[in-house]
Amino acid sequence: MRISTKGRYALRLMLDLALAGNQVVRLKDVADRQDISVKYLEQIISVLQKCGYVKSIRGPGGGYMLAKKPEEYTVGMILRQIEGSLAPVPCLEGEVNDCLRQEKCSTLRVWKMLYEAINDVVDKITLADMVQWDQEINGTLDYVI
């Protein structure tokens, strides 16, 4: 399984919005900070808006913001909206495995274990976690003594 550029950019976009808190963010500003084209971000934001992950504010000073709190989004939620299934092999993509070889497939167990591991990781990490990591990396944590 490989996360596409679109999936990686979607996660960066959502993190950028989460870092802004309750402020409205223009796509142009995200594009500048993240070094991503505005056109590409427009495609991604459209998907995220349709599924209710972001809301748009129109007019002067308009832009985008998260529709919910950062702790309510997992990396898995975001990636699945953009990428679809995160399954490492096609036979695990649907709810029912209709592969004719599944009864005798010795490798299926490996793929299932890998899929479970992927889901365990991406479904545990929230945007709030990523905001904290960003603050740790970039030294923007507010320490109070």
N, C-alpha and C positions, 0 to 999 in steps of 0.2 A: 504494500500500500504506500502510495506517495501522495502527499498533500500538494495540490496544485498551487500555482502562483496566486490564483484567485482566492483560494482558501487561506493562504498565508496573509494576503493583503486584507482580507475581511477581518481576520483576527487583529491585525495591526490597527485597522480602522476602528474597530469596537474598543480596543484598548485606548486609543487616542480619545475617543468620546468619553470613556470612563474616567480618564485622567482629568478631563475638563470639568468633572462634577456636574453641576446643574447649569453650566453655561452652554449656550448655543455655539456650535462650531461650524465654520464654513468649510466646505470640501476643499477649497483652494488652500486653506491653511493646513488641513490634514495632508494634502498632496505635497506641500512644501516641507512639512516636518518629516513625513514618511518617505519622501522621494518616490512618489507614485503618481502617475498621470491622473489628472482630474477626470478624464474620459473613462478610465478604468474604474476609478472610485464611483463614478455615477452608475455604472453597471452593477457594482457590488451593493451600493446603498439602496438601489431599487429593490433588490431581493430582500435585503434586511428590513426595508420599510414595509414591503408587502406582508412579511411574516410577523410584523408588529414588534420587531426588536429595536427599531429606531423610529423617532417621529421627526417630522420636518416642521420647521417654523418658517412661515413665509414673510415676505416684506423686508424692509430695511432692517439690518441686523439679524436677518434670518439665517438659517442653517439647519443643523441636525443635532440631536441629542438622544441619549439612551431613553427608551420608553419605560424601563424599569431600573432598579438599583443594580449596580455591578455584581453584587453577590447572588443575584437571581439568574445570571447567565453563566453557563459552563462553556468551556472550550468545545466540548462535544456538541452542544446545541448549535453553536455558531458554525462549526465545520460541517455538520450534517445539513444545515440549510444551504450552504454553498456547494459542498462536495457531493451531497447525497450520502450513500452508504459509506462507511469506513471499513467495510469488510475487505480482508486481504485477498480473497478469491471470489469469483462470481457466484459460486454455489451457496455462499453464505449471505448474499445480498438481500434476498427476499425473506419473507416470514417462513416460507416452506422451502426446504432444500429439495428441489426436484431433479437433482443430478442422478442419472441412471447408475452411476458408479458408487454412490454413497455407502451402500451396504458392504462393499468390499474395498473401500478406499482407506488405506492405511495412513495416508497423509492428512485426512480430514481432521483428525484429532489435533494435529499441529496447528492447522489453520483456525480451528475453533479456539484453541488456547491463545493464539496470537490475537484473535479478534477480541476475546474477553479482556486480555491485557490492555489492548488499545482503548477499549471502552472504559475500563477501570481508571485509566490515567486521565483521559479527556473529560470524563464525567465527574471527576473529583476537583478539577481546577476551575475556579471561577474567575471572572474578570476582576473581582475584588482582590483575589490572590495575586493576579498579574499586576494590578495597580501597586500593591505592596512591593512586589519584586522590582518593579520599575523604580519606585522611590528608593529602595535599598541600593540598587545599581547606580542610580544617578544622584544619590545623596540628597534627596529632597524630603526625607522623613523629618517630621517635626518632633523633636525630643523635648519633653518637659521634665524638669527636675524639681 
